[in-house]
Amino acid sequence: MSSKTNAMRILDGKKIKYDILTYDAQDGLIHGTAVAEKINRAMETVFKTLVAHREKNLYIFVIPVAEELDLKKAAKAAGEKKLEMLPVKELQKWTGYIRGGCSPIGMKKNYPTFIDSSASQVDKLIVSAGKIGMQIEIEPELLVDCVGAKIVELTK
């Protein structure tokens, strides 16, 4: 097994139970729906981590991989008038993660985090472990507690 990611070390440190799922990323297919197929899990249980901003204020949104973030709902949840997606080229600078390996756990700072309300419908959800090819399967409530997230409706 590969070495632990920062996200896994944080979960271990908080004694939060999770499972690790791995997949082969050598084909370059690292988008969420491809990952769900590779790990043989239902699309509604696999979530992607998106980063939006208003000026220097960053916000993290965790939504099902097959869904699209509704920026108006996201802005309302964040208490902002308007939000824009953070350009991919700036992702590592602000979060410490790269596209395809962005976990809501263990970013450079504790940004306000919001998880789509559909997470309440699943026993366990899957998010990136912070490295391409690795995913974390965790109970939604445990993820909420770990990152201090709010559950809100975020998709179109």
Secondary structure in CASP SS format (residue, H / E / C, confidence):
PFRMAT SS
TARGET T0000
AUTHOR 0000-0000-0000
METHOD secondary structure of the structure
MODEL  1
M C 1.00
S C 1.00
S C 1.00
K C 1.00
T C 1.00
N H 1.00
A H 1.00
M H 1.00
R H 1.00
I H 1.00
L H 1.00
D H 1.00
G H 1.00
K C 1.00
K C 1.00
I C 1.00
K C 1.00
Y C 1.00
D E 1.00
I E 1.00
L E 1.00
T E 1.00
Y C 1.00
D C 1.00
A C 1.00
Q C 1.00
D C 1.00
G C 1.00
L C 1.00
I C 1.00
H C 1.00
G H 1.00
T H 1.00
A H 1.00
V H 1.00
A H 1.00
E H 1.00
K H 1.00
I C 1.00
N C 1.00
R C 1.00
A C 1.00
M H 1.00
E H 1.00
T H 1.00
V E 1.00
F E 1.00
K E 1.00
T E 1.00
L E 1.00
V E 1.00
A E 1.00
H E 1.00
R E 1.00
E C 1.00
K C 1.00
N E 1.00
L E 1.00
Y E 1.00
I E 1.00
F E 1.00
V E 1.00
I E 1.00
P E 1.00
V C 1.00
A C 1.00
E C 1.00
E C 1.00
L E 1.00
D C 1.00
L H 1.00
K H 1.00
K H 1.00
A H 1.00
A H 1.00
K H 1.00
A H 1.00
A H 1.00
G C 1.00
E C 1.00
K C 1.00
K C 1.00
L C 1.00
E E 1.00
M E 1.00
L C 1.00
P C 1.00
V H 1.00
K H 1.00
E H 1.00
L H 1.00
Q H 1.00
K H 1.00
W H 1.00
T H 1.00
G C 1.00
Y C 1.00
I C 1.00
R C 1.00
G C 1.00
G C 1.00
C C 1.00
S C 1.00
P C 1.00
I C 1.00
G C 1.00
M C 1.00
K C 1.00
K C 1.00
N C 1.00
Y C 1.00
P C 1.00
T E 1.00
F E 1.00
I E 1.00
D E 1.00
S H 1.00
S H 1.00
A H 1.00
S H 1.00
Q H 1.00
V C 1.00
D C 1.00
K C 1.00
L E 1.00
I E 1.00
V E 1.00
S E 1.00
A E 1.00
G E 1.00
K E 1.00
I C 1.00
G C 1.00
M E 1.00
Q E 1.00
I E 1.00
E E 1.00
I E 1.00
E C 1.00
P H 1.00
E H 1.00
L H 1.00
L H 1.00
V H 1.00
D H 1.00
C H 1.00
V H 1.00
G C 1.00
A C 1.00
K E 1.00
I E 1.00
V E 1.00
E C 1.00
L C 1.00
T E 1.00
K C 1.00
END
